[in-house]
Amino acid sequence: MAYTFIDFFCGAGGFTEGFRQQGFKPIRGIEMWQPALNTHNLNFGLDDKVKNVLEFEDDEEIEILEDSDIILGSPPCVSFSMANKAGKADKSLGIRLIEAFLRVVAVKKHQKNSILKAWYMENVPNSKNYIQETYTFEDLNLDNWAKKNNFNPKDIALTAKENGAVLNASEYGSPQKRERFICGEFIEDKVFLYPVKTHTNEKKLTLKDIRSKIPSPISKELNKEVVDPNYPSLKCTLNELTDHTYDTGLYKIEWEKAKRAKVNHPFMGKMSFPENENNPSRTIMATKAGSTRESLIYKSEYSQRVGNGEYRMPTIREAATLMGFPYLFNFTGTEGTKWKQIGNAVCPHMSFALAKALNKRLTDKEINHDKINFSVLETNNKQENLEKYKFNNLNNQTEKTFNKEPKRTAKSKFRRHILKGGNMTVSLLNYSPVDNNTTVGKDWSMYVFLGSGNKFQSIPINKNEYITYEKYILENLPTYKQFISSAKNLCTKIPNKLILHELYIQNNTQTKYLDIETFFERAEELLNNSSNDVIFQSVFQDKKNIPISQLLSIYLLNLYFSNIK
């Protein structure tokens, strides 16, 4: 008879799937987001209803919860994520959700005739800083329950932080670099059972390893057999593979913004554009976006495209495969909803490794990766069940028409620099970065940003300062005399600030004016041949030496800025 488990904050079911693959039986998923619960119910043959884990702050709710051999939990990680306000977001709700989950574990562990064998909790690495080493009954607001069950409220109910570690999913067979803090306990031994690493260093799967085995989303060979890169025993035709054969091309305005954020960010390091396929995939985020630094972006298979559609995001099936979900696993809802479920999930490879270590300890047996049974998953995803959940297969085998370009709003901010170097950037903005009362599009400004951390400085550059820089260049760097001439030829027909902002909002480069996008494109070309290596005595008082390229950048940007009336 299979050991049973309940998955709290189950989402789509990444934690559940890994344990199911190891032979454990899911009997319930607890989740308050209906689309994710629909996906969990579909794939695991359950009929659970939406439930908020905070309801388990009531002792009676815990008492009536069915018993299970294992309890899993993945409290929402948003408040702990370093991507949320640089890790400074309010943690109170996140802590409350963690403690609500641990209340359940504590009761089920210490109740009379307990059958609980183990529990696991997963979250982002930063959550470790907010989880206690141990929790007493009192810490978990179980004072009355403890007294009623002959425990001292100050007794330790659970050991948490010291029973766990930050694990990287790529070391357990996932083709994705995804670090998570996992803690828990095998109750009989009072220890955390560390999973065995199977993919270290050169054994780690790369993005290329997976993408080379996933069929092209524009392939017309719909009857061709395809093999799951993660689970070679799973085979189907391309036509049967859901959520993959559709066009995920990005508008130029989207991928260009992502490219700048990746390769030329104001204060963060350089990233690959498009993705570097010789490494494991970067972490899949919960928000589907094609214009951010975190976006996953590939070169489009439509090789003739230039501009709109030249680059694309992964399909839902590609994202799910990078997470470690089998080809048979389907997600309910819209494309954005499916992506969010995938990005919020636990990597099945990691949960499989945890379950494998537990299975070995419980039964002295384990299921190897090539022996996983997918028959239940296949049964649960039959057509009648897909219809029950109104499954939306994104496949359409149709090339995208780029006729709904994303629009900026009147409050869209513009901040752009041409290059980074000398631990500084020189930026043109359509607002003031130091004045909260600034009017976007009306109050254009120019700043030099210096340094990093506590020593970071924002120094304004006034209009017409280019005259000073021009004089210095002509007197000290005569080889750049032609650069000045070219800069002056470029900086003509510059509109007033209101027209300039309107052109930016409309993304209009087909104009008689030198719009901001065209200016930066040509400015980058002008600066391509400037020196990044030669350092000279600066005319800039706050920094003794700067690269020649940055002096030229200050001059060029200030020349343009001075002509904005």
C-alpha positions in Angstrom: 0.0 0.0 0.0 1.4 3.4 -1.0 2.4 6.0 1.5 0.0 9.0 1.3 0.7 12.8 1.3 -1.0 16.1 1.3 0.5 19.1 -0.6 -0.2 22.5 0.9 0.1 25.5 -1.4 0.1 22.8 -4.1 -0.2 25.1 -7.1 -0.1 23.2 -10.3 1.6 20.3 -8.6 5.4 20.3 -9.1 6.0 19.1 -5.5 3.2 16.5 -5.9 4.5 15.2 -9.3 8.0 14.4 -8.0 6.5 12.5 -5.0 4.0 10.8 -7.3 6.8 9.7 -9.6 8.5 8.0 -6.6 5.3 6.0 -5.9 3.8 8.1 -3.1 0.0 8.8 -3.3 -1.4 12.3 -3.3 -4.7 12.4 -1.4 -5.3 16.1 -1.3 -4.0 19.5 -2.6 -4.7 22.6 -0.7 -4.6 25.8 -2.8 -6.6 29.1 -2.9 -6.0 29.9 -6.5 -8.7 28.2 -8.6 -6.8 27.9 -12.0 -3.8 26.2 -10.2 -6.1 23.9 -8.3 -7.9 22.9 -11.5 -4.5 21.9 -12.9 -3.7 19.9 -9.8 -7.1 18.2 -9.7 -6.8 17.3 -13.5 -3.4 15.8 -13.3 -3.8 13.9 -10.0 -7.4 12.8 -10.3 -8.6 14.8 -7.3 -11.6 16.9 -6.7 -10.4 19.4 -4.1 -12.1 22.7 -3.5 -10.3 26.1 -3.0 -9.1 26.5 0.6 -6.9 29.2 2.3 -4.1 27.7 4.4 -4.7 30.6 6.9 -7.9 28.7 7.9 -5.6 26.3 9.6 -4.8 28.9 12.2 -8.0 27.5 13.8 -7.1 24.3 15.7 -10.4 22.7 14.7 -9.6 22.9 11.0 -6.4 21.0 11.7 -8.2 18.4 13.8 -10.6 17.5 11.0 -7.9 17.4 8.3 -7.4 13.9 7.1 -4.1 12.2 8.3 -1.4 11.4 5.8 2.1 9.8 6.0 3.8 12.9 4.5 3.0 16.6 4.4 4.5 18.9 1.8 4.3 22.7 1.6 5.4 25.6 -0.6 4.3 28.8 1.0 4.1 31.7 -1.5 7.6 33.2 -2.0 6.8 36.6 -3.4 7.5 38.6 -0.2 10.8 36.8 0.3 12.0 37.0 -3.2 15.1 39.3 -3.8 13.3 40.4 -7.0 10.6 42.0 -4.9 11.7 45.5 -3.9 15.3 44.2 -3.7 14.2 41.8 -1.0 12.8 44.6 1.2 9.1 43.8 0.7 6.9 43.3 3.8 7.5 39.8 5.1 4.6 39.6 7.6 2.1 37.7 5.4 4.8 35.3 4.2 5.8 34.5 7.8 2.2 34.1 8.8 1.7 31.6 5.9 4.8 29.6 6.9 3.7 29.5 10.5 0.1 28.4 9.5 1.7 25.5 7.6 4.0 24.6 10.5 1.0 24.6 12.9 -0.5 21.8 10.8 2.8 19.8 10.8 3.2 20.3 14.5 -0.3 19.0 15.3 -0.1 16.1 12.9 3.3 15.1 14.3 2.4 15.2 18.0 -1.2 14.2 18.0 -2.1 10.8 19.5 -1.6 7.8 17.2 0.2 10.0 14.6 1.0 8.4 11.3 3.2 11.2 10.0 6.5 10.0 8.7 8.0 13.1 7.2 7.4 16.7 6.2 9.0 19.1 3.8 8.7 22.8 3.2 10.1 24.7 0.1 10.7 28.4 -0.5 13.2 30.9 -2.0 16.7 31.0 -0.5 16.0 34.4 1.2 13.2 32.9 3.3 15.8 31.1 5.3 16.6 34.3 7.1 13.0 34.5 8.4 12.5 30.9 9.5 13.4 30.0 13.0 15.8 27.3 14.0 13.1 25.7 16.2 9.5 26.4 17.0 7.8 25.8 20.3 4.1 25.1 20.6 3.8 28.6 21.9 5.6 30.1 18.9 2.9 28.5 16.7 0.0 29.7 18.8 -0.7 26.1 19.9 -0.7 26.8 23.7 -4.2 25.5 24.3 -3.7 22.5 22.0 -0.4 21.6 23.8 -2.0 21.8 27.2 -5.0 19.7 26.1 -2.6 17.1 24.8 -0.3 17.1 27.8 2.6 19.1 26.3 4.3 22.1 27.8 3.6 25.1 25.5 7.3 26.0 25.7 8.4 22.6 24.5 10.0 22.4 21.0 7.4 21.3 18.5 9.5 21.4 15.3 13.1 21.9 14.2 13.1 23.9 11.0 16.0 25.9 9.7 18.8 23.7 10.9 17.0 20.7 9.3 17.5 21.8 5.7 19.6 23.5 3.1 19.6 25.6 -0.1 19.4 23.2 -3.0 19.9 23.8 -6.7 17.5 22.0 -9.0 20.1 21.7 -11.7 22.1 19.3 -9.5 19.2 16.9 -9.5 18.5 16.6 -13.2 16.6 19.8 -13.8 17.7 21.7 -16.9 17.1 24.9 -15.0 19.2 26.7 -12.4 16.7 27.2 -9.6 17.8 27.5 -6.0 15.4 26.9 -3.2 15.6 26.5 0.6 14.2 23.1 1.6 13.7 22.1 5.2 11.9 19.2 6.8 12.3 16.1 8.9 12.2 12.4 8.8 10.5 12.1 12.1 11.7 8.7 13.3 15.4 9.8 13.0 14.7 13.5 13.6 16.9 14.5 10.6 16.6 16.0 7.2 17.2 13.4 4.5 19.5 15.0 2.0 18.8 14.0 -1.6 21.6 12.5 -3.7 23.0 14.9 -6.3 23.0 13.3 -9.7 24.0 16.2 -12.0 27.1 18.1 -10.8 29.5 20.2 -12.9 29.9 18.8 -16.4 26.9 16.5 -15.9 24.4 19.4 -15.6 21.9 19.6 -18.3 22.1 22.7 -20.5 19.4 24.6 -22.2 20.8 23.2 -25.5 20.4 19.7 -24.2 16.7 20.3 -23.9 15.9 22.7 -26.7 17.7 20.5 -29.3 15.3 17.7 -28.4 12.1 19.7 -28.4 10.6 20.0 -31.8 10.4 23.4 -33.5 7.1 25.1 -32.7 6.7 26.0 -36.4 7.3 22.5 -37.6 4.5 21.2 -39.9 5.4 17.5 -39.3 2.5 17.1 -37.0 2.4 13.3 -37.2 6.1 12.9 -36.4 7.0 11.1 -33.1 8.5 13.3 -30.4 10.3 12.2 -27.3 10.2 13.9 -23.9 13.8 15.2 -23.2 13.3 14.7 -19.5 11.5 11.3 -19.7 12.6 9.3 -22.8 9.9 6.7 -22.2 7.2 9.3 -22.9 6.5 9.5 -26.7 3.7 11.1 -28.7 3.2 12.8 -32.0 3.8 16.5 -32.4 0.1 17.0 -32.9 -0.6 15.4 -29.5 1.9 17.7 -27.8 -0.1 20.5 -26.2 0.7 24.2 -25.8 3.7 24.2 -28.2 2.9 24.7 -31.9 2.1 28.4 -31.7 3.9 31.7 -32.3 5.4 33.4 -29.3 7.2 36.1 -31.3 7.9 39.4 -29.5 7.4 42.9 -30.8 10.7 44.8 -31.4 9.7 47.3 -28.7 9.6 44.4 -26.2 12.7 42.5 -27.1 14.8 45.7 -27.5 13.9 46.8 -24.0 14.8 43.3 -22.6 18.1 43.4 -24.6 19.1 46.8 -23.1 18.2 45.6 -19.6 20.3 42.4 -20.1 23.5 43.7 -21.9 23.6 47.3 -20.8 21.8 47.7 -17.5 22.5 50.9 -15.5 23.9 49.1 -12.4 23.7 45.4 -12.8 25.9 42.9 -14.6 25.8 41.8 -18.2 23.5 38.9 -19.2 23.2 37.0 -22.5 20.9 38.0 -25.2 19.4 35.8 -26.5 19.8 33.0 -24.0 23.2 31.3 -23.6 22.3 27.7 -24.4 25.5 26.2 -23.1 24.4 26.6 -19.5 21.3 25.4 -17.6 18.3 27.7 -18.2 17.9 30.6 -16.0 15.1 30.5 -13.4 11.6 30.7 -14.9 9.8 33.5 -13.2 6.0 33.5 -12.4 5.4 36.6 -14.5 5.3 36.1 -18.3 7.1 39.1 -19.7 9.2 39.7 -22.9 10.6 43.1 -22.0 12.4 42.6 -18.7 15.9 41.6 -17.6 14.5 38.3 -16.3 12.8 37.4 -19.6 13.7 34.2 -21.3 14.3 35.0 -25.0 15.2 32.8 -28.0 16.0 33.6 -31.6 12.9 33.0 -33.6 12.7 30.0 -36.0 11.2 32.4 -38.5 14.6 33.3 -39.8 13.4 35.9 -42.3 12.0 38.1 -39.6 13.7 41.4 -38.8 12.3 43.6 -36.0 8.9 42.4 -34.9 9.0 38.6 -34.2 12.8 38.4 -34.7 13.0 37.0 -31.1 10.5 35.0 -29.1 9.7 33.7 -25.6 9.5 30.0 -24.8 6.2 28.2 -25.5 4.3 27.0 -22.5 5.4 23.5 -23.3 9.1 24.6 -23.4 8.7 26.4 -20.1 7.1 23.3 -18.5 9.8 21.0 -19.9 12.5 23.3 -18.5 10.8 23.1 -15.1 10.7 19.3 -15.4 7.0 18.6 -16.0 6.4 15.6 -18.3 4.9 16.1 -21.8 1.7 14.4 -20.4 1.2 17.1 -17.8 -1.3 19.8 -18.9 -2.1 23.2 -17.4 -5.5 24.9 -17.4 -6.3 28.5 -18.1 -5.0 31.2 -20.4 -1.4 31.4 -21.6 -0.5 33.9 -18.9 -2.2 31.8 -16.2 -0.4 28.6 -17.3 3.0 30.5 -17.3 2.3 31.7 -13.7 1.5 28.2 -12.6 4.8 26.9 -14.1 6.9 29.8 -12.7 5.5 29.3 -9.2 6.0 25.5 -9.1 8.6 23.3 -7.4 10.8 21.5 -10.0 9.6 17.9 -10.2 13.2 16.8 -10.5 14.0 18.3 -7.1 10.9 16.9 -5.4 11.6 13.5 -7.0 15.1 13.5 -5.5 13.7 14.4 -2.0 11.0 11.6 -2.4 13.7 9.2 -3.6 15.7 9.7 -0.4 12.6 9.3 1.7 11.5 6.2 -0.2 14.9 4.6 0.4 14.7 5.3 4.1 11.1 4.0 4.5 11.2 1.0 2.2 14.8 0.4 1.4 13.7 0.7 -2.2 13.7 3.6 -4.7 12.4 4.2 -8.2 15.1 5.2 -10.7 14.4 7.9 -13.2 14.0 5.5 -16.1 11.4 3.4 -14.3 8.9 6.1 -13.5 5.3 5.0 -14.2 3.2 7.6 -16.0 0.0 5.6 -16.6 -2.0 7.5 -14.0 -1.0 10.8 -15.5 -2.0 9.5 -18.9 -5.4 8.4 -17.7 -6.1 11.6 -15.9 -5.3 13.7 -19.0 -7.7 11.8 -21.3 -9.9 14.0 -23.5 -13.0 13.8 -21.3 -11.1 15.1 -18.3 -9.5 17.9 -20.4 -13.0 18.9 -21.5 -14.2 18.9 -17.9 -11.7 21.6 -17.1 -12.3 23.4 -20.4 -8.6 22.8 -21.3 -7.4 25.6 -23.7 -4.8 24.1 -26.0 -2.7 27.0 -27.3 -1.7 25.1 -30.5 -2.8 26.8 -33.7 0.1 26.3 -36.1 -0.5 29.9 -37.3 2.1 32.6 -37.8 1.5 35.7 -35.7 0.4 38.9 -37.2 2.1 41.9 -35.5 -0.7 44.4 -35.6 -1.3 45.1 -31.9 2.0 46.7 -30.9 2.2 47.4 -27.1 1.5 51.0 -26.3 3.3 53.2 -23.8 1.3 55.6 -21.7 1.6 59.3 -21.0 3.4 58.3 -17.7 5.9 56.0 -19.4 9.3 56.9 -18.1 12.4 57.0 -20.3 15.9 56.5 -18.9 18.7 55.5 -21.3 22.5 55.5 -21.4 24.6 54.7 -24.3 27.3 52.7 -22.5 28.7 51.6 -19.2 32.4 52.1 -18.3 34.6 53.5 -15.5 31.9 52.5 -12.9 29.5 55.1 -14.3 26.7 55.7 -16.8 25.6 58.9 -18.4 21.8 59.0 -18.8 19.1 61.1 -20.5 15.7 61.0 -18.7 12.2 62.3 -19.3 11.8 63.0 -15.6 14.0 63.9 -12.6 15.3 60.9 -10.6 15.6 63.1 -7.4 12.4 65.0 -7.5 9.2 63.2 -6.7 7.1 66.0 -8.0 8.6 65.7 -11.5 6.3 65.6 -14.5 7.1 62.8 -16.8 7.7 64.0 -20.4 7.8 67.7 -19.3 10.9 67.7 -17.0 13.7 66.2 -19.1 17.0 65.8 -17.3 20.5 64.5 -17.7 22.5 62.8 -15.0 25.8 61.0 -14.4 25.4 58.0 -12.1 28.6 57.0 -10.3 29.6 54.0 -8.2 27.4 51.5 -6.5 26.0 50.6 -3.1 26.2 53.3 -0.4 28.6 55.3 -2.5 26.2 55.6 -5.4 25.9 59.2 -6.6 23.4 60.9 -8.9 25.0 64.1 -10.4 23.0 66.4 -12.6 24.4 67.8 -15.8 23.1 71.2 -16.8 22.2 72.2 -20.3 24.9 73.7 -22.5 27.8 72.1 -20.6 28.7 70.4 -23.8 30.6 73.6 -24.7 33.1 72.9 -21.9 33.5 69.3 -22.9 33.9 70.2 -26.6 36.7 72.7 -25.7 38.5 70.0 -23.6 38.2 67.4 -26.4 39.5 69.8 -29.1 42.5 70.8 -26.9 43.4 67.4 -25.5 42.0 64.8 -27.8 42.4 66.2 -31.4 41.9 62.7 -32.9 38.2 63.1 -31.9 37.7 66.3 -33.9 35.7 64.4 -36.5 33.5 62.9 -33.7 32.4 66.4 -32.7 31.6 67.3 -36.3 29.6 64.0 -36.6 27.8 64.7 -33.3 26.7 68.2 -34.5 25.5 66.8 -37.8 23.5 64.2 -35.9 21.9 66.6 -33.3 19.7 68.6 -35.7 15.9 68.7 -36.1 15.3 67.9 -32.4 11.7 68.5 -31.3 10.6 70.3 -28.2 10.1 68.2 -25.1 6.4 67.7 -25.4 6.6 66.4 -29.0 9.7 64.3 -28.1 7.7 62.6 -25.3 4.7 62.1 -27.6 6.9 60.4 -30.2 8.4 58.2 -27.5 4.9 57.2 -26.3 3.8 56.4 -29.9 7.1 54.6 -30.6 7.2 56.8 -33.8 10.5 56.8 -35.6 9.0 57.7 -38.9 9.1 61.5 -38.4 10.9 64.6 -39.6 12.4 65.0 -36.1 15.3 63.2 -34.5 13.3 61.2 -32.1 14.8 59.7 -29.0 15.0 56.1 -30.2 16.7 57.0 -33.4 19.1 59.3 -31.6 20.3 56.6 -29.3 20.6 54.1 -32.1 22.9 56.5 -34.1 24.7 57.7 -31.0 25.7 54.1 -30.2 27.1 53.8 -33.8 29.1 57.0 -33.3 30.6 55.8 -30.0 31.5 52.3 -31.3 35.0 53.4 -32.3 35.7 55.4 -29.2 38.2 54.2 -26.6 37.1 52.4 -23.4 40.7 51.8 -22.3 42.5 55.1 -22.3 41.9 57.0 -19.1 42.5 60.8 -18.8 42.3 63.6 -16.3 38.6 64.4 -16.1 36.9 67.8 -16.4 34.4 66.2 -14.1 35.2 67.2 -10.5 33.5 64.3 -8.8 35.6 61.7 -10.6 39.3 62.1 -11.3 39.5 59.8 -14.3 37.0 58.5 -16.7 37.2 56.6 -20.0 37.3 58.7 -23.2 34.2 57.0 -24.3 32.3 58.3 -21.3 33.5 61.9 -22.0 32.3 61.6 -25.5 29.0 60.2 -24.2 28.6 63.2 -21.9 29.3 65.5 -24.8 26.9 63.8 -27.2 24.0 63.4 -24.8 24.4 67.0 -23.5 24.4 68.3 -27.1 21.1 66.6 -27.7 19.7 67.6 -24.3 20.6 71.2 -24.9 18.5 71.3 -28.0 15.4 70.0 -26.2 13.4 73.2 -25.7 
